[in-house]
Amino acid sequence: VSTQSTGNWQSMEKDTVQFPWSHENWKRESELLKKFLNEINEKQPHDLVNLFGELCTENTKAQDIIRHIKASMESFLVRDNGDFIKNTLPVMLDAIFKFEASNPKFRYIKTKENASVELTKRDAFSIMCLAFFGLFKDQIFHSFRTLINLHVMFNNVEFIRCFCNYFKCAAENLKNKEWAEKKVIFNRRYLNVEDEPKWSKSKALIKGLEVINETKGIETFEDSFQVNFADPYPGGTIPSPRPDVVQEEILFLIYPELFVTTLIIPKIEERDAVVVFGVTRFNKYEGYRTSFKFAGDVKKKYDADIIFIDAIPGGTNTDKQFKREINKAYIGFKGAKDKVANKKIATGHWGCGAFGGIHRFKAALQLMAAAQCEADLQYTTFGTQDVSGLEDFHRKLVEGKVTVGQLWKVLRHHYKNRSKDFFNEVLKGLSEKGEHLPTESNTV
């Protein structure tokens, strides 16, 4: 485990991640885990369910936990025919005790820090094992509660299937030392006021754009940075008993190592973004929200880099919010590009839908943010017509050599514009300001 920062860490215990062995209940909990491990060959599905209850110190709460997970967990384990208990759980329990012996220490990554925590795949697996058993105690960090325990989601067999496929595959992969030592990097980026682009004066030219008019999720762009339409609290509504399984939650369920983010970065602040490098895709899925289902193991696994940027609920309604949104996209995109310069950024309707943002406006805003850090975008429409005209709009900006500064001056007057003719109205505004844009008569 290593922590890197461009700032100065305060040497304060309250800023250090607290592992289960730092609490008074660990002796009892570790004895229960060791006993289960020693008797693993005799254990049945109901024994694992009961273990979750035994690990709880409050009797009434223990019974609630058992009732909460019993049906779904036992259903999964019976269909699994004992493989998870006999072959995967021993690796998980062994990882916990070896991780404890290594005495890991790292801090939360605080806001106003350009900092990162680097973990090996083995470290991330060990943390996930602790979370599987619900062993992390609630931790208050600068008034934010960290949430990582996975067992609260075991009332849903589809979530159990996602987690257990991760544990099975990762346990097998850990036999490969090269894989076990690969890095997963959790990076918080903070935009200082003095580093903020002078948007109205920017000479950056609009970069490349590929629009994918298909029902294609961002997670399918294996070779690109993938934009997570993030909640300020990483993970959004998970882990929780009844999550709203939309884009961010799906990313966490198919890239389970993302759950470690919730332990290291409890909240994304207004001038922050988060980039997580090197998480492995383990799970396929189908459906959305209540129809979400685990759809099997990803046979050809790949590592991905995920950009977390949170949008303002309710859309953009003021100049201040406009500036906040473009700064947010910029620091997220730049945080990714600074580490890996030659990758495209896969994105889509960020901050729209339930968040109320205007699709065409937010697409243009992301074009500007990407141009400022010299990034090419891949924009998936998810098969909708919400940004129809985007390709032609982009082509005219590129052919007219429109700068980010020129587009900024016009776009700031259109953040409430819900017209389907949005792009043409922005182009008209550029022409009225004297920008030389190609017209229908002089373009092929």
C-alpha positions, 0 to 999 in steps of 0.5 A: 500500500502506498500513498502519494500526494502533492500536498502535505498530509497532516499526521492525524489518526482520524485521517487514517483508514481504520481497519477492523483489527483496530477495534475491540471486537476484532479478537472475537471476530477473528476467532469466529473467522478462524474457527469457520476456516478450520471447519470449512469442509463441514460447512453448509450454506446455512452455516455461512448465513449464521456466521454473518449474524455471529459477527454482529455484536448486537443480538437483535441486529444479528437476527435482522441480518440473518432474516435479511440475507437468508433466502437469497444467500442460501439460494445462491449457495445451494445452486453453487453446489458448495464451490464458493464455500469450499474453494473460494472462502478459504482464499478470502479468509487467508487473505484477511489474516495475511493483510492484517499481518502486513499492518497496512496504513493509508489515509483518506484522500482529502479534498484540496489534495492532488493525491493518490493511494496505490494498492495491489490487486491483492490489497484490493481483494483483501479489503473486499473480503473484509467488506464481504463479511461486514467487518468495517465499522462505521467511520466518520471522516470530516463529518462524512460516513464511509460505507463499504460493507457489502453484506447489506446487499445480500438480500438480492441474489443478482448482487450476490452473484456479481460479488461471488463471481469477483471473489472466485475469479480474483482468488484464482488470479491471485495464484499469478504473482504478476496479476496479484501485484498489479496496481489499482490507483485511486486518485483525487484531483483538485482544481486550484483557482489559480490553475483554472483555465481562463475559459473566455480567452482559451485558444484551444481548438475543438478536438476529435469526436465520435458519436455512437448512435447505438444502445451502447454503455460506456463500459463497452469502450474497453480501450478508453477512459470511461466516464462515471456519472458519479454521485458526490458519494462514490457508489451512489446508492450502493452499498445499501439494501435497495439501491437504484441500479443506474449507471454508477451502480452498474459500474461498481457491480461489474468492476467490483474493485471500485467499491474500495473507492468508498473507503478511501474517498468518502465524498467528492467535493465541488472542485474535485474529480476522482480517477481510478486506474486499473480496475478489472471488469469481471461481470457481464450484466443485463437490465437496468434498475429493478431489472438488473441481472448478473449475466455471467463471467467476462471471459476476456477480462480487461482493466479499465480507468474510470473518471468520476465527475458529479453533476449538479442536480437540477441542471445548469441555471446560473453562470456560477453553475455553468463554470462549476460544471465545465471545471468539473468535467475539465479536472476529471478529463485532465486527471485521466489524460495527465497519466495516460495521454493517448486514450480517448474519453468515452462519455454520454448524457452526463448530468441529464436524465434524473439530474435535469441537465439539457443533453445538447448543452452538456454535450457541448460543454464536455466538448469544450472541457475535452478540448482544453486538455487535448482529449478526443471524445467518444459519445454514446447516445444510448440509442436516443435522439437527445443530441441529434445534430451533434456530429454536424455541430462538431464538424462545423466547429472544427472546420471553422477553427472555433476556439474554446474561448469563442464557444464559451462566450456563446454557450454561456447564454444557452444553458437554459436552452431546451430547443431541439434547434440548440446546436444551430442557435449556438452556431448562429450566435458564433456567426453573429459574434464574427466567427467564420463558420462554414455554411451549407453553401460552402461545405460538402 
